[in-house]
Amino acid sequence: MWTYNKHLQYPINIRTPNPKLAQVIISQYGGPDGELGASLRYLSQRFGMPDQKSKAVLNDIGTEELGHLEMVGTLVHQLTKGCTPQQMQEMGLSAYYTDHGFGVYPQSAGGFPFSAAAIAVKGDPIADLTEDLAAEQKARATYEKLIDLCKDDPDVIDVLRFLREREIVHFQRFGEALNNVQDKLAEKRWYTGMRNNTVNGVNTISNLKNMNTNNRNGSCGCNY
């Protein structure tokens, strides 16, 4: 269960409507790297995590992404608030207005509706957390592109900068979660019927721990 606080994570007060900006910002609502996909990805992946700590990270970030979804939706709503159908048409949004009026519909900047095909839930903690690291970097890159397009509107750019910074924080937390999961899995036997954690005479647990240490030290651990 969640407790809903009736205020945004960061205040939004758009003084000058701009439907053209709304058309591109909506990509972070329902686009391939947007907040809707992020929240569903993390809240679904948590069930496949091996411990409560990594589950909690995915639950916390997935919940925060729902708050970011509300923020992006608020941006789109306020950027089109008070506009006329003619203004929407002049800004190239006649097709959107025809289908959705002044509502906020989950789609990309190119007009493609949200699809769960853009998210990944593999059921493998290493694969899923690695996917999450990439997802946060793609979201950061998208916000930076939006910031480039919104430099003349401080009301919008302040919100986008806040959201960009949160993506960076999420990236860091997923990195910590990945290290934690790797350490936890290294303590377990990987193969059924293994004796002394050894496969073909090689101690797999010792090797995996050495790989984790090398990765943290910036070394691949390879001998060339």
Secondary structure, DSSP 8 states (H G I E B T S, - for coil): -----SS-SS----SS--HHHHHHHTHHHHSTTSHHHHHHHHHHHGGG-SSHHHHHHHHHHHHHHHHHHHHHHHHHHHHHTT--HHHHHHTT-HHHHHHHTTS---B-TTS-B--GGGS---S-HHHHHHHHHHHHHHHHHHHHHHHHHTTT-HHHHHHHHHHHHHHHHHHHHHHHHHHHHHHHHHTS--STT-BTTEETTEEHHHHHHHHHHHHHTT------
